[in-house]
Amino acid sequence: MDSTEQLPKKNKWGRRLFRVFIWMFILQLAYIILTRWINPPITITQAVSVVRGDGLKRDYISFDEMGSAAKLAVIASEDQLFPDHNGFDVKAIKKAIVFNEKHPTRQRGASTISQQTAKNVFLWQHGGFFRKGLEVYFTFMIEKLWNKQRILETYLNVAEMGEGIFGIQAAAKAYFGKDAKNLTNAQAAMIAACLPNPKKFSVKPLSNYVARRSAMILRQMNNLAADSEIQELIR
């Protein structure tokens, strides 16, 4: 077969791949827009939890049903500049890069709540530069197509907060036997303290790490109580 006969076949496959790419883009864009109002049916992380035998305890609730303590706790713990940034904390990223270069065995993250929401809803845990690249894209998109309240609401509904426990309502029920809106600041701080690694850092029984970190978070919550932007957001 000469090159002139191969060329039409190459063009044919190229057009097919292009159409697949276009449809994938349209579908994922539609899903991003849809989840602006509708909670994701299931995330990759939740599906993995079921497959691994950890189960799936979750109970999606509205923003108003979450109460202010849980909202303030995760902002104090994970992303104190959440109301102000466009999805990325550039200063924190630069600091993390410098720290990780100096301490290769003690990696520090700099993900915002927006980035974590993008990862939890649309992607998977762990992964390298490819997943990070997708995370940047989805973070950019939800910052443009959602709003800060929806991002925080979704984060608090889908984040893993214990083995097989997803979302603040399921965590509040599992650890304290109450609804999320009735959590005290101290209880919300304990749940927020486990977020870096909810399978390792236990709320019940209370691990030493969660005890120490929750005390720090509680102090930060008290400091942020006077921040008008944060208070406006969590109301």
N, C-alpha and C positions, 0 to 999 in steps of 0.2 A: 504494500500500500504506500503510495507516494505522499508527500507532504500536503499536496492539494486536497487529497481525500481525507487526511487526518484533521485538517483545519475546521471543516464543518462540524465534526464530532466534538472538537474542543470547544467551539463556540456554543454548541448545544448544551454541553455540560456546564459551561460557564453561565449560561442563561438560567439553567435549572438551579444552580447554587445561588445565583443572585435572587431568584424568586423565593427560595427557601429563606434566605437572609431577610428579605423584605417582610415575609409573613411572620418570621420570628420577632422581628422588631415591632410589627403592628400588634402582635399578640401580647408581648411583654408590656408595651405601652398601654394597651387596654387594661391589663391586669393592674398596673400601677394606678391608673385612674380609678378603676373599680375599687381598689382597696383604700382609696381616699374616704370611702363611705362604708364599705363592707369589710368585716374582719376576714383575714385569710382562712380558708377552710382547714388547711393544715400546712405547716412549714416543713422544710427538709429536716431540720433538727428534731421536730416533734415526731416525724415519721421514723427517723433513726432510733429515737427513744423507744418507740413501740417495737421495732424490729429487734432491738437489743434486749428486750424484756424488761425495760425499766418502767414501762407503762406510760400513760398520758393522762395526767390530772390537769385540767384547765377549766376555766369558766370565764369566758369573755364578759366584761362588764363595760358600762359606759364611763366616760370621763368623770361625770358627776358622782358616780357610785364608788369611785376610787378613794375619795377623801383627799385632804391636802397633805397629810403626813407622808404617805407613800410617794407622792409626786415630789415633795420637797426632799425626801431622803435620797431618791435616785439622782436628783440634780446635784445635791450636795456631795454625793459619792462619786458620780460618774462624769459630770459635765456642768460645772458651775457657770460657764459662759453660754449655756444652751440658748437662752432667749436672744443672745446678741450675734452669734456667728451664723454663717451661711451653710453650715454643715460640717465645717472643718475648723479645728483649732490649730492654726499654723504654728503658733509659738510652742504649744504642747508637742506637736509633731517634731519640731526642730530639737527640743529638749530630749525627747525620747530617742531620736537618732544619735545624739551625742552620748547619752547614757548607755545605749545599747552597744555602741562602738567601744566604750570603755569597760563595759561589763557584759561580755558575750554570753555568760551563763545565767545572767539575771535580766531577762528581757522586760522592758517597760513599754506598755501600750499608750496610745494617745487617741483612741477612738472616741468620738463624741457619741451622744445618745442617737443622733441622726445616723451616724455610720453603723452603730450597733443595730438600730432598727432595720436599716437596709439589709444588713447581713442576715439578721434573724428571719426576716420575712421572705426575701428573694433568693438567698444564697445558702451556704453551708458553713459549718464551723471549720476552723483551721484553714489549711490551704496556703499557697504561696502568692507570688506576684499576680498570677492570673486572677485569682479570686479577689485580691486587693484591688486590682484594676476594675473589676465588675462592681465592687463595693463603692468605689469612687463614683462610677456612673449612676448607680441606683441612689446613692446619697444625694447627688446633684438633682436627680429627678424628683425625689420626694420633697426636697426643699423647695422646688419650684411648683410642684403640683398639689402638695398637701399644705398644711400649716403646722406651726409648732405644737399646737394643742393636739392635733391628730397624730403627729409623730410621737409625742410623749404618751398619749393614750395607747397607741399600738405597741410601743415598747413595753409598757407595763402590762399589756395583755399577752405578749408572746415570749418575753424573756424567760429563760430557764432559771428557776429559783430554787432548785433542789432536784434530786434524782427523780425524773419523771414528772416534776412539778413545773408548770408553765403559767406565768401570769401572777399578778399580785393577789387576785381573789383566791386562787387555789392555794397560794403560799400562806395567806392569812388564815384560811380554814385549816390547813395542815399543821401549821406551827402554833397558832394561838386560838383556834376554834372560834373565830369571829370573822365578820365581813371586813373587807379592806377599808371601808370608810370609817370603821371603828378602831383601827390601829392607833396606838399611841405613837408618839415620835420615837420613843425608845424601841418599840417593836418594829416599826418601819425601818429604822436604822439597822437593826439586826438583819432583816431581809436584804436590804441594800448591800450590806457588808459581804454577803456571800456571792454577789454577782460576778466578781472576777473568775471564780471557778466554783460553781454551785455544787458540783459533784464532790469536790474536795473539802470545801469550807462549809461546815454543817451549822445550821441554825438550831436544830433539835436532834440530838443533844448539842448544846452550844459549844462550838470549838473555841480554842484559845484565840485563834485568828479573828473570828467573828466578834468575840467579846472585845478585843482590843480595837478592831477597826470600827465597830459600831459606836464605841465611845467617841472616836474621832469624828465620825459622821454626825453624831448628835451635836457636837460642838459646832460643826460647820452649819448645821441646820439652824442653830440658834443665831449664828452670825448672819445667815441669809434671811432671817425673819424680817429684817428691815429693808430688804431689796424690793423696791416697788415693782420692777419688771417681773421678777420671779413670782411675787405675790399675786400680781395680775394674771399671770399665766396659770397658776395652780388653783385658782379659785373655781 
